[in-house]
Amino acid sequence: MSDSSPSTIASDALQVLTEQVFNNIKLATPALEELLKASQKYHIAMEQSNIAAQNFVDVIGKVAVTASRGRAATHALGQAMQNLVSKHQQIVTNREDQTRKIQTQLITPLQKRLRAELKSLAKMEEDFKTMTKQFKSELKKAGQVTVKAQKTAAKKDGDERAQSAMQHALKAMLHKSKSYESFNQRCLRATLIEERRRYCYLMDNYISVFEDDFRFIGSQDLVKQVLDLSQEPEKLPEDSLELISKNGSNGLMFEVPDDTNSLRDIEPSPLTRELSERFHRDHAALPPGCPPGGNQVSNRHFKLQIIKFTLVAIRAKYKGEKTPSINVDTDSSCIFISLTTKSLKKRDVPYNL
């Protein structure tokens, strides 16, 4: 059964957008590497220029001193020349400070970020592809279970248990489709933040080096605009949120954490958490007869139901052998699963509730 629900269709669209963002980041990386090389050449040229400028100021300073030693015709002019040269010396000193800033506030941070992104972005993309493959596999399995439940319900018309099983399968598949869309929304948000972060940090470093030059030529307003736009690297602008929303099946349906930095933090493994989250958060998706979690007794029965589902898989794996039995000790709140198979000797496996 191919799931053509709105959530799955939206997930496919969100997945394409996420892949495009990853590609944009990759395509922009060579340009940033070229910027790094240009910055290094600029830094070397400025160091050489500063040496030449300092030599020039020293020499013209000597000329000013010579002029100030002259008779009345050049004495006052020589002193004025010395004052002017001292101002020029301040300009050269400022350029030397700016040269140091290029190294410490532009080149070094850019080097570190490119080195870190080489690993972190590759890991993010790998996690995204792995989780996407995992979700699609689970959706496919859920579709097969749903088809099977529908066929059984059709054969057993009027059987309440078969109808209930079918409804549960449909709800479980719907929930999994929504979880998949939620995952894709969070992944798109994470990649957009990564893309935004690299440019925000770059502009912050860039302006910290050349801000005085921009202000000197009257570009204060432009500097302020750039700083305002790059002030919060982790916060997406409204246009980006609208992009995620309009490609969702029902807008921004899921809350996105603000303190996440990687896909591993963003999305828990569905193999370890999907079952628990589905049963606890969506009471409509609970299996027939299973009470929602909340108090100790309900949770005990809830976990018992999960164990029974697990046993179905065990019976399928050891088909033809003696199926496992289940014993419940309600006083100690512990389940004992008795396994007797050809490949496993009989043993009791305790499971604390």
matplotlib code that plots the C-alpha trace (Angstrom):
import matplotlib.pyplot as plt

x = [0.0, 1.5, 0.7, -0.6, -1.8, -1.4, 1.3, 3.4, 3.0, 4.1, 7.0, 8.2, 8.1, 9.9, 12.5, 13.2, 13.6, 16.0, 18.1, 18.2, 19.5, 22.2, 23.2, 23.2, 25.5, 27.8, 27.9, 28.7, 31.6, 34.1, 33.3, 34.0, 37.3, 38.2, 37.3, 39.7, 42.5, 41.8, 41.7, 45.1, 46.6, 45.0, 46.5, 50.0, 49.6, 48.4, 51.4, 53.8, 51.8, 52.1, 55.8, 56.1, 53.7, 55.7, 58.9, 57.2, 56.0, 59.4, 61.1, 58.6, 58.9, 62.6, 61.8, 59.4, 62.0, 64.5, 62.0, 61.3, 65.0, 65.0, 64.9, 61.6, 60.6, 60.2, 60.1, 56.3, 55.7, 58.0, 56.1, 52.8, 54.3, 55.3, 51.7, 50.4, 52.9, 51.8, 48.2, 49.5, 51.3, 47.9, 46.4, 49.3, 48.8, 45.0, 45.9, 48.2, 45.3, 43.0, 45.6, 45.7, 41.9, 41.8, 43.9, 42.2, 38.6, 38.2, 40.7, 41.0, 37.2, 36.5, 39.2, 37.7, 34.1, 35.0, 37.0, 34.1, 31.4, 33.3, 32.4, 29.2, 27.3, 28.4, 27.1, 23.9, 23.3, 24.1, 21.7, 19.0, 19.4, 19.5, 16.4, 14.5, 15.2, 14.2, 10.9, 10.0, 10.7, 8.4, 5.7, 5.9, 5.6, 2.7, 1.0, 1.4, -0.1, -3.0, -3.7, -3.7, -6.0, -8.4, -8.5, -9.2, -11.9, -13.5, -13.5, -14.9, -17.7, -19.2, -16.4, -15.8, -12.3, -11.2, -12.8, -11.0, -7.7, -8.2, -9.0, -5.9, -3.7, -5.1, -4.6, -1.1, -0.2, -1.6, 0.4, 3.5, 2.9, 2.5, 5.7, 7.5, 6.3, 7.3, 10.8, 11.1, 9.9, 12.5, 15.2, 14.4, 14.4, 17.8, 19.4, 18.1, 19.5, 22.9, 22.9, 21.8, 24.4, 27.4, 26.5, 25.5, 28.8, 30.7, 29.1, 29.7, 33.4, 33.6, 32.1, 34.2, 37.3, 36.1, 33.3, 35.3, 36.1, 32.4, 31.4, 34.1, 32.4, 29.0, 27.6, 26.5, 22.9, 24.0, 26.2, 23.3, 21.0, 23.4, 24.1, 20.3, 19.7, 22.5, 21.9, 20.1, 21.8, 19.6, 16.3, 14.7, 13.0, 9.3, 9.9, 11.7, 9.0, 6.4, 8.3, 8.1, 4.5, 3.1, 4.8, 3.3, 0.0, -1.5, 1.1, 3.5, 1.8, 4.7, 6.6, 10.3, 12.8, 14.9, 18.0, 18.9, 22.1, 22.2, 19.8, 20.7, 19.4, 16.4, 15.0, 15.0, 15.4, 12.0, 13.1, 13.5, 11.0, 8.3, 6.3, 6.3, 5.6, 2.7, 1.0, 1.5, 0.7, -2.1, -4.8, -6.7, -3.8, -3.9, -4.5, -8.0, -8.6, -5.4, -5.9, -3.9, -0.8, -1.0, -1.2, 0.9, -1.8, -2.5, 1.2, 1.6, -1.1, 0.2, 3.6, 2.1, 0.3, 3.6, 5.2, 2.3, 3.0, 6.6, 5.7, 3.8, 7.1, 8.9, 6.3, 6.7, 10.5, 10.4, 7.5, 6.8, 8.5, 6.9, 5.8, 6.8, 4.4, 3.9, 3.5, 2.7, 3.6, 1.3, 2.6, 6.2, 5.0, 7.3, 6.7, 8.4, 8.6, 9.2, 11.1, 11.4, 12.7, 15.1, 17.8, 17.1, 16.9, 14.0, 14.6, 12.5, 13.3, 12.2, 10.8, 10.2, 7.1]
y = [0.0, 3.4, 6.1, 9.1, 10.9, 14.7, 14.3, 12.0, 14.2, 17.2, 15.2, 14.5, 18.2, 19.1, 16.5, 18.0, 21.5, 20.1, 18.4, 21.7, 23.6, 21.0, 21.5, 25.3, 24.9, 22.7, 25.0, 28.0, 26.3, 26.8, 30.5, 30.7, 28.8, 31.3, 34.1, 32.6, 32.6, 36.1, 37.3, 35.7, 37.4, 40.7, 40.3, 39.7, 42.7, 44.9, 43.8, 44.8, 48.0, 48.8, 48.4, 50.7, 53.2, 53.2, 53.8, 56.6, 58.3, 57.9, 59.6, 62.4, 62.9, 63.5, 66.0, 67.9, 68.0, 69.5, 72.1, 73.1, 73.8, 76.4, 80.1, 81.9, 81.2, 77.4, 77.0, 77.4, 75.3, 72.6, 72.4, 72.1, 69.4, 67.5, 67.7, 66.4, 63.6, 62.6, 62.3, 60.2, 58.0, 57.4, 56.4, 53.9, 52.6, 52.1, 50.2, 47.9, 47.3, 46.5, 44.2, 42.2, 42.1, 40.6, 37.7, 37.3, 38.3, 37.2, 34.6, 32.5, 32.2, 31.5, 28.7, 27.1, 27.3, 25.7, 23.0, 22.3, 22.4, 19.9, 17.3, 18.6, 19.2, 15.9, 14.2, 16.2, 15.1, 11.5, 11.5, 13.0, 10.4, 7.5, 8.7, 9.4, 5.8, 4.5, 6.4, 5.4, 1.7, 2.0, 3.7, 0.9, -1.7, 0.2, 0.3, -3.5, -4.0, -1.7, -3.6, -6.9, -5.5, -4.2, -7.5, -9.4, -6.9, -7.4, -11.2, -11.0, -8.5, -7.6, -8.9, -6.1, -7.3, -7.3, -3.8, -2.5, -3.9, -2.2, 1.1, 0.8, 0.1, 3.1, 5.4, 4.0, 4.7, 8.2, 8.9, 7.6, 9.8, 12.9, 11.9, 11.7, 15.2, 16.5, 15.1, 16.7, 20.1, 20.0, 18.9, 21.7, 24.2, 22.9, 23.1, 26.6, 27.7, 26.1, 28.0, 31.3, 30.9, 30.8, 34.1, 35.8, 34.9, 35.9, 39.4, 39.9, 39.2, 41.2, 44.3, 44.1, 44.5, 47.3, 49.1, 52.3, 52.4, 52.0, 54.7, 57.0, 57.0, 57.5, 54.0, 53.8, 53.0, 50.1, 48.7, 48.9, 47.1, 44.2, 43.9, 43.9, 41.2, 39.0, 39.7, 36.3, 33.5, 30.9, 32.6, 32.1, 35.1, 35.0, 34.1, 30.9, 29.9, 30.6, 28.3, 25.5, 26.2, 26.4, 23.1, 21.3, 19.5, 21.8, 24.6, 24.4, 21.5, 20.6, 22.6, 22.9, 23.1, 26.3, 24.7, 22.1, 22.2, 18.9, 16.4, 13.9, 16.3, 17.2, 13.8, 10.8, 7.4, 6.1, 2.6, 3.4, 6.2, 6.1, 3.4, 5.0, 8.5, 7.3, 5.5, 8.2, 11.3, 10.0, 8.3, 7.7, 5.5, 3.2, -0.5, -1.9, -2.2, -0.5, 2.4, 5.6, 6.1, 8.3, 6.3, 3.3, 0.7, 2.0, 2.2, -1.4, -2.6, -0.4, -1.9, -5.3, -4.6, -3.6, -6.8, -8.8, -7.0, -7.9, -11.6, -11.5, -10.7, -13.4, -16.0, -15.1, -15.4, -18.9, -20.2, -23.9, -23.9, -23.6, -20.0, -17.9, -17.7, -14.7, -14.6, -11.5, -11.0, -8.1, -7.8, -7.2, -5.3, -7.6, -9.6, -12.9, -14.0, -17.8, -18.6, -22.2, -22.6, -24.8, -22.1, -20.9, -23.0, -22.3, -19.3, -16.7, -13.1, -10.6, -7.2, -4.6, -2.4]
z = [0.0, -1.0, 1.5, -0.4, 2.7, 2.9, 5.5, 3.3, 0.2, 2.3, 3.6, 0.1, -0.7, 2.5, 1.8, -1.6, 0.0, 2.6, -0.1, -2.0, 1.1, 1.6, -2.1, -1.7, 1.3, -0.6, -3.6, -1.4, 0.4, -2.5, -2.5, 1.2, 0.7, -2.0, 0.4, 3.0, 0.5, -0.6, 3.0, 3.6, 0.6, 1.7, 5.1, 3.7, 1.4, 4.2, 6.4, 3.5, 3.0, 6.7, 6.6, 3.6, 5.2, 8.5, 6.6, 4.7, 7.9, 9.5, 6.5, 6.2, 9.9, 9.6, 6.8, 9.1, 11.8, 9.4, 8.2, 11.8, 12.4, 9.7, 10.0, 10.4, 6.9, 7.5, 11.3, 11.7, 8.6, 9.9, 13.2, 11.3, 9.2, 12.4, 13.7, 10.4, 10.4, 13.9, 12.6, 9.7, 12.2, 13.9, 10.6, 10.1, 13.6, 13.0, 9.8, 11.7, 14.2, 11.3, 9.8, 13.1, 13.1, 9.7, 11.1, 14.4, 13.6, 10.0, 8.8, 12.0, 12.7, 9.0, 9.0, 12.1, 10.8, 7.4, 9.2, 11.6, 8.9, 6.8, 9.5, 11.0, 7.8, 6.4, 9.5, 9.4, 5.8, 6.6, 9.6, 7.5, 4.7, 7.3, 9.2, 6.0, 4.8, 8.2, 8.2, 4.7, 5.6, 8.6, 6.5, 4.0, 6.8, 8.3, 4.9, 4.5, 8.0, 7.1, 3.9, 5.7, 8.4, 5.8, 3.9, 7.2, 8.1, 4.7, 5.1, 8.6, 8.0, 11.3, 13.4, 15.9, 16.7, 13.0, 12.5, 15.6, 14.4, 11.1, 12.7, 14.9, 11.9, 10.0, 13.0, 13.5, 9.9, 10.0, 13.1, 11.5, 8.4, 10.7, 12.5, 9.2, 8.2, 11.6, 11.1, 7.7, 9.0, 11.7, 9.3, 6.9, 9.8, 11.0, 7.5, 7.0, 10.3, 9.4, 6.1, 7.8, 10.6, 8.4, 6.7, 9.9, 11.6, 8.4, 8.3, 12.0, 11.5, 8.3, 9.8, 13.0, 10.8, 8.4, 10.3, 10.7, 7.0, 6.1, 8.6, 7.3, 3.8, 5.3, 5.2, 8.8, 7.9, 5.7, 8.4, 10.9, 8.4, 7.9, 11.7, 12.4, 9.8, 11.1, 14.8, 15.6, 13.6, 15.3, 14.5, 11.1, 9.4, 8.7, 5.1, 6.0, 8.5, 5.8, 3.4, 5.9, 6.7, 3.1, 2.3, 5.3, 5.1, 7.8, 8.3, 11.2, 13.0, 15.3, 17.8, 16.9, 19.8, 19.9, 21.5, 18.9, 17.0, 15.1, 13.6, 16.2, 18.9, 16.7, 15.9, 18.3, 16.7, 15.7, 16.5, 20.2, 20.8, 18.2, 19.9, 23.3, 22.0, 19.8, 22.7, 25.2, 23.1, 20.9, 22.9, 19.6, 18.4, 21.5, 20.7, 21.5, 25.2, 26.2, 28.7, 28.2, 30.3, 33.4, 36.6, 37.7, 37.0, 33.5, 32.7, 33.8, 31.5, 28.8, 28.9, 29.1, 25.8, 24.2, 25.3, 23.8, 20.5, 20.8, 21.2, 17.9, 16.2, 18.2, 17.2, 13.6, 13.9, 15.6, 13.4, 14.1, 17.5, 20.8, 21.2, 24.2, 27.1, 29.3, 33.1, 35.1, 38.7, 39.7, 43.2, 42.1, 39.0, 36.9, 33.7, 33.1, 29.4, 29.1, 25.9, 24.7, 21.1, 19.2, 19.3, 22.8, 26.0, 28.3, 30.4, 32.2, 31.1, 33.7, 32.5, 35.2, 34.7]

ax = plt.figure().add_subplot(projection="3d")
ax.plot(x, y, z, "-o")
ax.set_aspect("equal")
plt.show()
